[in-house]
Structures are given as C-alpha cells and as structure tokens.
Amino acid sequence: MKYGVIGTGAIGGYYGARLAHSGQEVHFLLHSDYEHVRQHGLRVLSPQGNFHLSQPHIYKDARDMPQCDVVLVGLKTTNNHLLAQLLPPLLHSRTLVLLIQNGIGVEADVQQMFPGLWLAAGLAFICSAKTEPGVVNHQFYGSLNIGNYSCTDSKLIDQLLDELHAADIEAKSLEYEKARWRKAVWNMPYNGMTVALNCQTRDLMTQPDSRRLIYEQMLEVCNAATALGVQGVDEAFAQKMMQMTDDMVPYSPSMRLDWDFHRPMEIQYLYTRPLQMARQAGCPMPRLEMLEAELRFMEAQKTS
Amino acid sequence: MKYGVIGTGAIGGYYGARLAHSGQEVHFLLHSDYEHVRQHGLRVLSPQGNFHLSQPHIYKDARDMPQCDVVLVGLKTTNNHLLAQLLPPLLHSRTLVLLIQNGIGVEADVQQMFPGLWLAAGLAFICSAKTEPGVVNHQFYGSLNIGNYSCTDSKLIDQLLDELHAADIEAKSLEYEKARWRKAVWNMPYNGMTVALNCQTRDLMTQPDSRRLIYEQMLEVCNAATALGVQGVDEAFAQKMMQMTDDMVPYSPSMRLDWDFHRPMEIQYLYTRPLQMARQAGCPMPRLEMLEAELRFMEAQKTS
C-alpha cells in the first residue's frame, strides 16, 4: 500500500519511518525540517535498533503528494483545522485516514470536514520525541492500537495491521469507543496534572494526596464512559493504569512538553469535549472540570 | 479590661495596638520583634490615621505576662500547638480567648486543650501586613466579627464589642457557625487558588474559566454548610462574595503570602477540617478536595 504521513514528528515520523524501513512506500509531509531531511535523511534512534532513511519521499507542500491508501496524521489536534487543506491531495475514494492523536471527539470533527472519508483512531502507546531536526528519538514502548471509526472495508484495516506487524510495530484492532475512553483514563489525569503541578508522573504517584487525586480522576473518566454506554472502562482498568504508571520511568506527558516548549496545549480534545459529553450523559467529572479550568487559566496567563 | 495579645503580627498587632491606642491596657507577647519594639515602640500605618505606641507592655515570655480578661490570638493556626504553653499564664477563671484565625474547627481543637475555657471566633475582614519589625501596615477594611463559641457571659462579649468600637474598630456579634462558614465561602476558593495558579484574586475573577470555577467552589461550601445545618450560607451570599471580590483591589490572601514567604500553609483548618465535616454530612466538596490535594502536593515538593 501507499502511505502518507501528515505531521512528521515524534509520532507520525516514528511510525512512518518504521513502515518505510520495512519496505513500504511512504510519503512524508515536512515543514520546518524539510531542508534538513532532504540533505541528511530521516533518523530513528530506538531500543529496537537505530536506523536511517537516506532518501525518503518528502514534500513541503501537500499538493505535491500522491494519493495514498493510508494516511497517518501525527499533527497536534490544535492544528487540525489545517487538515481541510492538507488532506484532500492525498485522498482517493478508498483512502483510510488514521488519526494518531490525543483526546475524545477528534474523529467526529474530522468526519464533519470530510463526510465520506474512512477514519480510524490510532492510539499510540509510546514514549518518543523529536529531539533535533530529522531525528526521532524513540525511548520505549511503541504499540499502536487501531479503533475503526468509519471505514467500511475491514480488509483494509487487516492489511494495515499486517503491514504494521511486518514493520516491527506491535498493533491490534480495538473497539473504537472503548479504545478512546481507555486512553482517556490515563490521559486526562496525567497530562493536565503534570502541567498544573509542574511535575512528572512519578511525583504524582509518590505523594499520597496527589496519588489519591489521580485515582479519583481516573474513576471520574470510568464513570463517565460507563454512563455513555462504553463497556470495559472500569475500576479494574483504572487500577491497571495506576500499576502501569508505577512501573514507568518518571515521565512528562505530551501536554507537559507542549507547555514547557510554549506550544498550545490540547485542552479542547483532551478535556473540553469529553467533559461536555459526560455532562450531557448526566455524569459530570468535577475534578477534571476543575483541571480544565486551571489549564485554560494558565494558557490565558501565558499569552496575556 | 486587661487585654493580652498572643501573636503580635499583622492581625494581633493591629487590633491590640488599636485597643492600646484607645487607652486600654494591652499586654503584647513578642518573639523576633521584641528588641526592636522595646527600642522603637509599635507603629501602625493606617488609612484611618497612623499612630505609634512608644512604650507598649511587651514580653518575650508568656510566663511573665499578667492574667487578662480578653486574650486576642493572632497566631497562624499552624502554630496552635504552642497555645498549650502560651495561654495558661494569661488565664483567670473568666478569661475570654478570641481566636482571630482562619478556617473551620479551630475552636473545637483549642477547646479540647482547655476544656473549661471561654472561646470565641474572631473573623477579621482586613487587609494588613507586618512589613517590617514593629510596623503593622493596615491597608484597608478592618472590621472584626465575633462568633461566641463557649463563653457563657454574654455581658463580657458586649463589653468587648463596646471597647472595640471605642478603639475605632468596626465590630459586631454573629452566630458562630454561620460566621465561620460564611468566611469559608471566601477563604476556601481564593486562598488555595491564588497559590495553585500563582496569581491574585483579580486574575481569577477576570479569566472566565477560573471565575466559573471559583463560583462553583463557593457553591460547594454553601451546600456543605447547609447540609451541616448552618443557615444563611447560600447562593445569594456566594454572589455577594463574588461582587465584593470584583470590587476589591487585586489581592493576595494570607495563604498566598505564606507560600511566597516560605511559611507553612494553613491547609489543616482552611481545607482538611471543613472537607472532613462535609464528607461526614454526606455532602463532599470535590473541587475543594482536589485543591487541598494540590496544596499538599506543593507543600510536600517544597520541603522534599
């Protein structure tokens, strides 16, 4: 299959490069790194082995890109308005667009922009960062769960999973709603709290009051998901997320990195949308609503 | 009457000095400022007119102080364990101790230390600060509400009110529970939030998300107070507190000053105790519980 990558950063760059390294045809849209990658190629540092693409297919304008069978979107959701311009050149009538993005409600909004488009959620469980131009530093984990949102060709999803496996990427298919809400159980507490309290995951797990708060926030997400009819987002899963975070190295989630590097935070899809849905289902999340307010306050103070 | 002041700072120093200036006999316990005040006296800067006590009755050891009819306690609640040593020398069988302190549950705990003692809450509505040794800088407001907790001699309270009035202090008597919980409607949101978001009251009122959050937190306090059977702590009162804060100059509440000056924060009485009482009454305050956790986390990080 022919692959396109929009947003060649820590996420899109990693999965795209791995697919290309395995022999797939991958077309990368680049922005600030274009000239550097044209001269030096794309490098991935990884515990699974480093590798280098010396002459990847790269573009600085989406209008020059070919139509693709699968498009990986690795943009920050704060840039999703750009998809209206960036996506159309890459689409044919059976293109699958995989939104490897954070939060709840992303697919619904992109579907509104492109009503007939086949969409799936990509849920990356990975620690990786673009540490310098043209270099993706993959630190650990790396699995990619796929939640089909509106693709009616299940064989296409199966083929994508096969080719991801062939590229040494752990990947599986999950029920869409369950996949997004399970990710939210981890994302909603840790992303915002590491910003609000200027710390890393380990600090939150070590201090007893913040640890209890994190768990209460996880339960808020579980209760909301259950009220919304999503199965399997329960207390047992929350406990698993606590255990997993205990087992992780001290970690700065993406929102903390966005804040530190003065990029806009993904408040809309990580907080506002799921909070709205929970309220509409009669199951508000007061602690996470408070966290959203704190983050919006911080964002406003930063820019004022 | 004979007055004693324990904790001659921004609060105890202000009210004690004003009483002394009006001609009352006031005995001040001093700590770090003792030598300075011995040489230079005690000075109050105030919009009601500056004044100076050249030779106040001062002590560096409570054991040297005389028995008093009324003792004003202006200590931070984080130092209340010291009262076990500091209070006894000042007490006779009919002494009234006025705890001019923040939070909920202070009187109950001091009463446990001194079962027969007459206690009242002093609710200071004042902006004042000790800006240098021996100088109390009174900025604005200054009224003192008194909520009788366990004094069985109502004439003593009346006399105290009379003498406060004679000392140019606006003072009145309020029902104890109502007075403490009304103060909590303002104290619980603003004290912690100005610390958590590193800002002043005005910032919280200006940004729409934090403004909504503050109001939701006020309503949590109102609901808890109502569940505990306290009358008159309702939405109308919360709206009045919002209006009053809108009308105030940008302000740093005492907890924010404690945090800035590396003093311990009064988390116990401002948050932990009222939160416990609310939970026991079946009416928890989730946003303020979260705020307590954030403050405890910050305090723990500071000292670790």
Chai-1 contact restraints between the chains, C-beta under 6 A:
chainA,res_idxA,chainB,res_idxB,connection_type,confidence,min_distance_angstrom,max_distance_angstrom,comment,restraint_id
A,L197,B,F297,contact,1.0,0.0,6.0,A-B,restraint_1
A,Q207,B,F297,contact,1.0,0.0,6.0,A-B,restraint_2
A,Q207,B,A300,contact,1.0,0.0,6.0,A-B,restraint_3
A,D209,B,A293,contact,1.0,0.0,6.0,A-B,restraint_4
A,D209,B,R296,contact,1.0,0.0,6.0,A-B,restraint_5
A,D209,B,F297,contact,1.0,0.0,6.0,A-B,restraint_6
A,S210,B,A293,contact,1.0,0.0,6.0,A-B,restraint_7
A,S210,B,F297,contact,1.0,0.0,6.0,A-B,restraint_8
A,L213,B,M290,contact,1.0,0.0,6.0,A-B,restraint_9
A,L213,B,A293,contact,1.0,0.0,6.0,A-B,restraint_10
A,P286,B,P286,contact,1.0,0.0,6.0,A-B,restraint_11
A,P286,B,R287,contact,1.0,0.0,6.0,A-B,restraint_12
A,R287,B,P286,contact,1.0,0.0,6.0,A-B,restraint_13
A,R287,B,M290,contact,1.0,0.0,6.0,A-B,restraint_14
A,M290,B,L213,contact,1.0,0.0,6.0,A-B,restraint_15
A,M290,B,R287,contact,1.0,0.0,6.0,A-B,restraint_16
A,M290,B,M290,contact,1.0,0.0,6.0,A-B,restraint_17
A,A293,B,D209,contact,1.0,0.0,6.0,A-B,restraint_18
A,A293,B,S210,contact,1.0,0.0,6.0,A-B,restraint_19
A,A293,B,L213,contact,1.0,0.0,6.0,A-B,restraint_20
A,R296,B,D209,contact,1.0,0.0,6.0,A-B,restraint_21
A,F297,B,L197,contact,1.0,0.0,6.0,A-B,restraint_22
A,F297,B,Q207,contact,1.0,0.0,6.0,A-B,restraint_23
A,F297,B,D209,contact,1.0,0.0,6.0,A-B,restraint_24
A,F297,B,S210,contact,1.0,0.0,6.0,A-B,restraint_25
A,A300,B,Q207,contact,1.0,0.0,6.0,A-B,restraint_26
